[in-house]
Amino acid sequence: MSNSTLSHLETTGYQPRAVIVPPFYPVYANDPDLAPSWTQWCGPEYVDPREHDTMPPDGIGRAVRAQFAHFYGTLHLLARSDSFTNRPSVRIHPIMEPCDVKQLSAEEYDRMMLEVEDRTVSIIKELVANPETRGNGARLVNSHWTNARLAHRIANVMRPVNGRLVVILHNTPDADGQEIVELARRDPTVKAAALSDWHIRGFARQGADVSHIYNIGSGLDIARAYPDNDFLPLVTTNDTPQHPVLESLKYLKKNFLLIIGDIGPHKGQRTARKIAEGAGMPLAEIGGLGAPNPRSPIDIAYDRENREMPGFIDCKGKTAQELIPLIQATLDTYGRLFLGGLIVGERTKQEFARFAAGAVFTSGLEYPYVPAYEIGASEPPINGAPTLACSDTSVAARTVSGSTGLIYHSIDEAIELVPQLLAISRRACADLARKMYAMREPTYALRQIDLRPPRLDHLSSQISAADLQTIQGESEL
């Protein structure tokens, strides 16, 4: 990038210097020379440290979205204390220690959250009051933590210096999200951002005034993260897979369907199994139990019951030599095959997406949870594997029926559509998906938000005593 472009990005204020992520997951931010500028938060069980140097950039999985793909200067990341970075330009500010929230009472949890919020606000105050960080863009703070009380408090810090707080709304239009939308409607300091048109419609259905919600979407740096291939499924391709599960299926000449996501009824692996079994195809389940959250007892029971289902194989740690006879015996005995225990890094997830015959997404069918935007749903079609998407979901909203996938309205219809799904041109699917999901330019997403930041030289080198007092004494809303 040219110096003139860099100067434009710096002076127009589109680049945030402080990013707040939910403190329930550690953050891994790698060196851009090893992995081109990716930032991700996720449970530690999702990341194989050996794969850190091959992570695709720009918002994969639970991700700090694509508008932060290109950083210049120092980024201040407010995150859990066990977060990791080897990027000199990223400074991690711990706001919470690792904690299994399942073990906390409601009172203990609320008390801990107040402490985390206090710590977060204190750090933002320091960044705003420090001439070095303020003069380098600290006036723009981005929060991926949909916490209304915290949003009010940070807005009180940013307002005296004409700063901006951009809040990425959570998947579901909960009370916090609706309060933030209302706050953004009446306070120009706060901007509420959604990840898709579907996301915005979810708030509209709850009666929220969505005229002040920005749709920033996400983009992928496809040229660097997703190299071209022959776009053929596992059995047909001449390429050699590396993962033992893929090696085994190729040896047995078995194409497979794929589902990507945390294990739990909110993702619907059990429904995906019904579809795969009805279509007579194996199902590979990429993902594991998420980090502790209010759904975790349900997820744990769901995972346990899934593992007890006839036809399930826990593939973790098994070699191809072990898997080939086990897979064949399972198919001979049960006539169905569900391949789990596939808690993999991004590189391996890409390999599964690249060789899958098709992908199935069933979020919302077993649990009242419909993600605003499943970025994992973009990876199979980008690699040539068309997507089977449930109607009235964010995945269906981004599926071009007949080109990048098909849309179903019931399990029976999904089963009937699988042969048509497999008949879609994989090359045409990949070409169109790569155009749909390509990141158009660095920080393009934030450019869609009317931030109207002050010029850098508009801020004096010293905050006035009155403003500083206002910042330090922000009300505890």
C-alpha positions in Angstrom: 0.0 0.0 0.0 1.3 3.4 -0.9 2.2 6.1 1.6 -0.5 8.3 0.2 -3.1 5.7 0.8 -1.8 5.0 4.3 -2.0 8.7 5.0 -5.6 8.8 3.8 -6.5 5.9 6.1 -4.8 7.5 9.0 -6.4 11.0 8.6 -9.9 9.9 7.7 -10.2 7.8 10.9 -11.5 4.6 9.4 -8.9 2.6 11.2 -9.8 1.8 14.8 -7.0 1.7 17.4 -8.9 0.0 20.1 -10.9 -3.1 19.6 -12.9 -4.8 22.4 -13.8 -8.4 22.1 -16.0 -10.5 24.4 -13.7 -11.7 27.2 -15.1 -15.2 27.2 -12.6 -16.4 24.5 -8.8 -15.8 24.1 -7.7 -13.9 21.1 -4.9 -15.0 18.7 -3.5 -12.3 16.5 -0.7 -13.4 14.3 2.2 -11.7 12.6 1.1 -10.6 9.1 4.3 -12.0 7.6 3.2 -15.4 8.7 -0.5 -15.1 8.1 -1.6 -12.1 6.2 -3.3 -10.0 8.9 -5.8 -12.2 10.6 -7.3 -11.6 14.0 -9.5 -14.3 15.5 -11.1 -15.0 18.9 -12.0 -18.6 19.7 -11.8 -21.2 22.4 -8.3 -22.7 22.7 -9.6 -26.1 21.6 -10.3 -24.7 18.1 -6.7 -23.8 17.3 -3.9 -26.1 16.6 -0.8 -23.9 17.4 1.1 -25.6 14.6 -1.4 -24.1 12.2 -1.0 -20.5 13.4 1.3 -19.7 10.5 -1.3 -20.8 7.9 -4.4 -19.2 9.2 -6.4 -17.5 6.5 -6.9 -13.8 7.2 -9.8 -11.4 7.6 -12.5 -12.9 9.7 -12.6 -16.7 9.8 -14.7 -18.5 12.4 -15.5 -16.3 15.5 -13.7 -13.4 14.0 -13.0 -9.7 14.4 -14.4 -8.9 11.1 -12.8 -8.0 7.8 -12.7 -4.2 8.3 -9.7 -4.9 10.6 -7.8 -6.9 8.0 -5.2 -4.1 7.5 -3.7 -2.3 10.5 -1.1 0.5 10.5 0.5 1.6 13.7 -0.5 0.1 17.0 -3.8 -1.7 17.6 -4.9 -1.9 21.2 -6.9 -5.2 21.7 -8.9 -5.5 24.9 -9.3 -9.2 25.5 -8.9 -12.1 27.9 -5.6 -12.4 29.7 -4.6 -15.7 28.0 -4.8 -14.1 24.5 -1.8 -14.3 22.3 -0.1 -12.2 19.6 3.3 -12.2 18.0 2.6 -9.1 16.0 4.6 -6.1 17.3 1.8 -3.8 16.2 -0.8 -5.4 18.4 -0.9 -4.7 22.1 -3.2 -6.9 24.2 -4.8 -5.3 27.3 -6.1 -8.0 29.6 -9.7 -7.3 30.8 -10.5 -10.7 32.3 -8.8 -13.9 33.6 -9.8 -17.3 32.2 -12.9 -18.5 34.0 -15.4 -21.3 33.7 -18.6 -19.3 34.1 -20.6 -22.5 34.5 -19.2 -22.7 38.1 -20.4 -19.2 39.0 -23.7 -18.2 40.6 -25.7 -15.5 39.0 -24.5 -13.0 41.6 -20.9 -14.0 41.2 -21.2 -13.7 37.4 -22.8 -10.3 37.6 -20.1 -9.1 40.0 -17.3 -10.4 37.7 -18.8 -8.7 34.7 -19.0 -5.4 36.5 -15.3 -5.7 37.3 -14.5 -6.5 33.7 -16.5 -3.5 32.5 -14.7 -1.3 35.0 -11.3 -2.5 33.7 -12.4 -2.0 30.1 -13.6 1.6 30.6 -10.4 2.4 32.6 -8.2 1.2 29.7 -10.3 3.2 27.2 -9.9 6.3 29.4 -6.1 5.9 29.4 -6.0 5.5 25.6 -8.1 8.6 25.0 -6.3 10.7 27.6 -2.8 9.7 26.4 -1.7 12.2 23.7 0.3 9.6 21.9 -2.5 7.1 21.5 -5.2 9.8 21.0 -3.2 11.5 18.3 -2.8 8.1 16.5 -6.5 7.4 16.2 -7.8 6.3 19.6 -10.9 8.4 19.0 -12.4 5.3 17.1 -13.2 2.4 19.4 -14.8 -0.8 18.1 -16.6 -3.2 20.4 -17.6 -6.7 19.4 -19.1 -7.2 22.9 -22.9 -6.4 22.7 -23.1 -5.0 26.2 -25.5 -2.0 26.5 -24.2 -0.9 29.9 -20.6 -0.9 28.6 -21.6 0.9 25.5 -23.2 3.8 27.5 -20.1 4.1 29.6 -17.6 4.1 26.7 -19.8 6.6 24.9 -19.5 8.9 27.9 -15.7 8.6 27.5 -15.6 9.2 23.7 -18.1 12.1 23.6 -15.9 14.9 25.0 -13.2 14.2 22.4 -15.7 13.9 19.6 -14.8 10.2 19.4 -16.8 7.3 18.0 -17.9 3.9 19.3 -18.8 1.3 16.7 -20.6 -1.7 18.2 -21.0 -4.9 16.3 -24.4 -6.2 17.2 -24.8 -9.8 18.5 -26.4 -12.5 16.4 -29.8 -12.3 18.2 -31.7 -9.1 18.7 -31.6 -9.4 22.5 -32.3 -6.6 25.0 -28.7 -5.4 25.0 -28.7 -5.2 21.2 -32.0 -3.3 21.1 -30.8 -0.8 23.7 -27.6 -0.2 21.7 -29.7 0.4 18.5 -31.8 2.9 20.4 -28.6 4.5 21.8 -27.2 4.9 18.3 -30.4 6.5 17.1 -30.2 9.3 19.6 -26.4 9.6 20.2 -24.1 10.3 17.2 -21.2 9.1 19.3 -22.4 5.5 19.0 -22.8 3.6 15.7 -24.6 0.2 15.6 -23.3 -2.2 12.9 -24.9 -5.4 11.6 -23.3 -8.1 9.6 -26.0 -8.7 6.9 -29.4 -7.5 5.7 -30.8 -10.6 7.5 -29.2 -9.4 10.7 -31.0 -6.0 10.4 -34.3 -7.7 9.6 -34.0 -9.6 12.8 -34.0 -6.4 14.8 -36.9 -5.0 12.7 -39.0 -8.0 13.5 -38.5 -7.1 17.2 -39.9 -3.6 16.6 -36.6 -1.8 16.6 -36.0 1.3 14.6 -33.3 -0.1 12.2 -32.8 3.2 10.2 -29.6 3.8 12.2 -28.1 0.3 11.8 -25.2 0.0 9.3 -24.8 -3.2 7.3 -21.0 -3.6 7.2 -20.9 -7.3 6.1 -17.6 -9.1 5.9 -15.1 -9.8 3.2 -12.4 -12.3 2.7 -8.9 -11.8 1.3 -9.5 -14.6 -1.2 -6.4 -14.2 -3.3 -4.2 -14.9 -0.3 -6.3 -17.2 1.8 -8.0 -19.4 -0.8 -5.8 -20.5 -3.6 -7.3 -21.9 -6.8 -7.6 -25.7 -7.2 -9.2 -28.1 -9.6 -12.5 -27.7 -7.7 -13.3 -31.4 -7.8 -14.7 -33.4 -4.9 -12.7 -35.9 -3.0 -13.2 -39.0 -5.1 -12.7 -37.3 -8.4 -9.8 -35.0 -7.8 -6.2 -36.1 -8.5 -5.0 -34.0 -5.5 -3.9 -35.8 -2.4 -5.6 -34.9 0.9 -3.5 -34.6 4.0 -6.0 -35.2 6.8 -6.4 -38.9 7.8 -10.2 -38.7 7.5 -10.0 -37.4 4.0 -7.3 -39.9 3.1 -9.5 -42.7 4.4 -12.6 -41.6 2.5 -10.7 -41.1 -0.7 -9.3 -44.7 -0.4 -12.8 -46.0 0.1 -14.1 -43.8 -2.7 -16.6 -42.0 -0.5 -17.6 -38.4 -1.2 -19.0 -36.6 1.9 -21.2 -33.8 3.0 -19.8 -31.2 5.5 -21.2 -29.2 8.4 -19.1 -26.5 10.1 -19.8 -25.0 13.5 -19.8 -25.4 17.3 -21.4 -28.7 18.4 -24.9 -27.9 19.8 -28.6 -27.7 18.9 -28.0 -24.0 17.8 -26.0 -25.4 14.8 -28.2 -28.5 14.3 -25.7 -31.3 13.7 -28.5 -33.8 14.4 -30.6 -32.5 11.6 -27.6 -32.5 9.3 -27.1 -36.1 10.1 -30.7 -36.9 9.0 -30.1 -35.2 5.7 -26.8 -37.0 5.1 -28.2 -40.4 6.1 -31.3 -39.8 3.9 -29.0 -39.0 1.0 -26.8 -42.0 1.6 -23.6 -39.9 2.3 -21.1 -39.7 5.1 -21.2 -36.4 7.2 -18.0 -34.8 8.4 -18.7 -32.5 11.4 -16.1 -29.7 11.8 -16.2 -28.1 15.2 -16.3 -28.8 18.9 -18.0 -27.6 22.1 -17.8 -23.9 22.4 -16.2 -22.1 25.3 -18.4 -21.8 28.5 -21.6 -19.9 27.8 -25.2 -20.1 29.0 -26.0 -22.9 26.5 -23.1 -25.1 27.5 -25.0 -27.6 29.6 -27.4 -28.2 26.7 -24.4 -28.4 24.3 -22.6 -30.9 26.5 -25.6 -33.2 26.7 -26.2 -32.8 22.9 -22.6 -33.7 22.2 -22.8 -36.8 24.5 -26.0 -38.0 22.9 -24.5 -37.5 19.4 -21.5 -39.5 20.3 -23.7 -42.4 21.4 -25.6 -42.5 18.1 -24.9 -45.6 16.0 -22.7 -44.7 13.0 -20.6 -42.1 14.9 -16.8 -42.3 14.9 -14.6 -40.1 17.0 -11.8 -39.4 14.6 -9.6 -37.5 17.0 -6.0 -38.8 16.9 -6.7 -41.7 14.6 -4.5 -42.5 11.6 -5.8 -43.5 8.1 -4.7 -47.0 8.8 -7.0 -47.1 11.8 -9.9 -45.2 10.2 -10.2 -47.2 6.9 -11.3 -50.5 8.5 -13.4 -48.6 11.2 -15.2 -46.6 8.6 -15.9 -49.6 6.4 -17.2 -51.6 9.4 -19.4 -48.8 10.5 -21.0 -48.5 7.1 -21.5 -52.2 6.8 -23.1 -52.4 10.2 -25.2 -49.2 10.4 -25.4 -48.0 6.8 -24.6 -44.5 7.9 -21.5 -42.6 8.9 -21.0 -39.5 11.1 -17.4 -38.4 11.4 -16.8 -36.2 14.5 -14.0 -35.2 16.9 -12.8 -32.9 14.1 -11.6 -30.0 16.2 -9.2 -28.6 13.6 -7.3 -25.4 12.8 -8.1 -23.2 9.9 -5.8 -24.9 7.4 -7.5 -28.3 8.0 -10.9 -26.7 7.9 -10.1 -25.3 4.5 -9.0 -28.8 3.3 -12.4 -30.3 4.3 -14.2 -27.4 2.6 -12.1 -27.9 -0.5 -12.8 -31.6 -0.9 -16.4 -31.8 0.3 -19.1 -32.7 -2.2 -21.4 -30.2 -0.6 -22.1 -28.4 2.7 -25.2 -28.5 4.9 -26.2 -25.7 7.2 -29.1 -26.3 9.7 -28.8 -23.5 12.2 -32.2 -22.5 13.7 -33.9 -25.8 13.0 -33.3 -27.3 16.5 -32.8 -24.2 18.6 -34.2 -20.7 18.3 -30.9 -19.3 17.2 -30.2 -18.0 13.7 -26.8 -16.5 13.2 -26.6 -13.0 11.6 -23.9 -14.2 9.3 -22.1 -17.6 9.2 -18.8 -16.8 7.6 -18.1 -20.6 7.7 -20.9 -20.9 5.2 -18.9 -19.0 2.6 -15.9 -21.3 2.7 -17.3 -24.4 1.0 -18.7 -22.5 -2.1 -15.5 -20.5 -2.3 -13.8 -23.8 -2.7 -16.4 -25.2 -5.1 -18.6 -27.1 -2.7 -22.2 -25.8 -3.1 -24.3 -25.2 0.1 -27.6 -26.6 1.1 -29.2 -23.8 3.1 -32.3 -23.8 5.2 -34.8 -21.1 4.1 -35.3 -17.9 6.0 -31.8 -17.9 7.4 -28.7 -15.7 6.8 -27.1 -18.6 4.8 -30.0 -18.8 2.5 -30.0 -15.0 2.0 -26.4 -15.3 0.7 -27.0 -18.4 -1.4 -27.6 -18.0 -5.1 -30.0 -21.0 -5.7 -28.7 -23.2 -8.5 -25.3 -21.5 -8.6 -23.7 -21.5 -5.1 -26.2 -23.9 -3.6 -29.9 -24.7 -3.0 -32.5 -23.7 -0.5 -34.7 -26.1 1.4 -37.8 -25.7 3.5 -37.9 -29.1 5.2 -35.7 -32.1 6.0 -37.4 -34.2 3.4 -36.9 -31.6 0.7 -33.3 -31.2 1.7 -32.7 -35.0 1.2 -34.4 -34.8 -2.2 -32.3 -31.8 -3.3 -28.9 -33.5 -2.5 -28.5 -35.0 -6.1 -29.3 -31.6 -7.6 -26.8 -30.0 -5.2 -24.1 -32.4 -6.3 -24.9 -31.6 -10.0 -24.1 -27.9 -9.6 -20.9 -26.8 -11.5 -18.2 -26.6 -8.9 -16.1 -24.2 -11.0 -19.1 -21.9 -11.6 -19.9 -22.1 -7.9 -16.4 -21.1 -6.9 -16.2 -18.3 -9.4 -19.4 -16.7 -8.3 -18.7 -17.2 -4.5 -15.3 -15.7 -4.8 -16.8 -12.5 -6.4 -19.5 -12.4 -3.7 -17.2 -12.7 -0.7 -14.2 -10.9 -2.0 -12.9 -8.0 0.2 -13.1 -5.0 -2.0 -10.4 -2.9 -0.3 -8.8 -2.5 3.1 -11.2 -1.1 5.7 -14.0 -1.0 3.2 -16.6 -2.1 5.8 -15.9 0.9 8.1 -16.1 3.2 5.1 -19.8 2.4 4.9 -20.4 4.0 8.4 -20.9 7.7 8.7 -18.2 8.2 11.3 -17.5 11.8 10.5 -14.3 11.9 12.6 -12.4 15.1 13.3 -9.2 15.7 11.5 -6.1 14.6 13.4 -4.9 18.2 13.5 -8.3 19.3 14.8 -7.5 17.7 18.2 -5.3 19.8 20.4 -2.2 18.2 21.9 -3.7 18.6 25.3 -7.2 17.7 26.4 -8.7 20.5 28.4 -9.0 20.1 32.1 -12.8 20.2 31.9 -12.9 17.4 29.3 -10.4 15.3 31.2 -12.5 15.7 34.3 -15.6 14.6 32.3 -13.7 11.5 31.0 -12.5 10.5 34.4 -15.8 11.0 36.0 -18.0 9.2 33.5 -21.3 8.1 35.0 -21.8 4.5 35.9 -24.7 3.8 33.5 
